[in-house]
Amino acid sequence: MAAGKGSAKTTTKNSLEFNIQFSNLRLHSFPNCFAGVYVYLEKIFCDLPKKCGGGEKMCFGCACLRNPDPQSVYSVIFDTMCGQSALQWRFDGVVTEMAALIGDNSGVGNWSCKCGTDYTVDFLFGFTGYEYRKITDSAMYKDEIITSVNSGKPVLAELASDGQFTVITGYDEDNLISSYYYTDQGNNTQEKRTDTLSYDAIKTIYIIGNKITPRYTLKDGLERIKRVFESGISEKIWDDGIDDISNMFITPTDDEFEKMNSDDLNAFRNRVTETITNQFNSHSFEMAICHLRSDKTRGLCGYDKARYPELEDKWEQLYRCIMRLFNYAHASGHFNGINISGIGSFRSGFGKMFVAAIEDIRNIHLEMLDTINQAIEILEEKEN
């Protein structure tokens, strides 16, 4: 049977009313697409187009506490509970073990956040309490997609070309339909997009099954975050970063620094920015922690247990840590626009500043790890 050709004898055209906004933070990652499917299946809707900032701007999907759209709330929660938003780049751009396991196989300048590995996919389905089937046999795609759409369920799909994810919301003869609301922050517009693609464009599909008791809980999510932090420490991403910065800024003399190749300096500047901003992973983590006690997440996979009084100070401590990371991310984001004056003070002083920043980030991760361990112990006591 030809790829993408099934034996479905049902209607030749059908499309779901999939009026869901995707968060612009991770537009085509698996957790973001999964969040869109989740709020659709759970019927957690909001009116679109959606505005924020006092009604002056279109909602970007950042999950802020003021009046977030539901999809963005679950997007940051899923992004955090699977471990993605706790990931940290190595300064040399080498993919860490946890990044590869979670599914962010990117290097410096190429932050993918696709997170479509079995490790992540199975957790998110288990965390939300849904059965699923992963299908890679292209001969099955047509029948499976038509059956799913006709039953009222969209289909999660990985694209063959770039490994990005999409949500299939309908079909028309041999074309697949993917519709969603997209916000153009620069032009302050929000519109419903409808993309069409062929069956040959699909690498993998995920068929959503019955609602079941969640296999994973809040504690399991914290265990995953803990694993990311511990891996970063064991892989010495902080120590190696400090060495790289010292070798570029602190060790050389002024003359040696001035003679460095401009391309090398520009690449280094970009690595510093990208490493510390970390694609603003801290924002997703921050919002996920903020929503731990929100009524909007009641009933989700043990999130109610986050409201144990004994845990309140743990969430507050994690929030304070995350805000320190967030401040570093914003500050370093302006690094590329800095005008260098006084080469000696810049070379030494700025280098030492970044060494201190990375040392602080390492200590913050240690502090967060300790807080998460304490939260896990409390949950274990409560559940035993």
Secondary structure, DSSP 8 states (H G I E B T S, - for coil): --TT-----S-SEEE-----B--GGGTTSHHHHHHHHHHHHTT----SS-EETTTTEE------SSS--HHHHHHHHHHHHTTGGG----TT----HHHHHHT----TT-------SHHHHHHHHHHHTEEEEEE--GGGHHHHHHHHHHTT--EEEEETTT--EEEE-EEETTEEEEEEEEEETTTTEEEEEEEEEEGGGEEEEEEEEEE---S--HHHHHHHHHHHHHHHHHTTHHHHHHHHHIIIIISS-HHHHHTS-HHHHHHHHHHHHHHHHGGGHHHHHHHHHHGGG-GGGTTSTTGGGGG-GGGHHHHHHHHHHHHHHHHHHHHHTTGGG----SHHHIIIIIHHHHHHHHHHHHHHHHHHHHHHHHHHHHHHHHH-
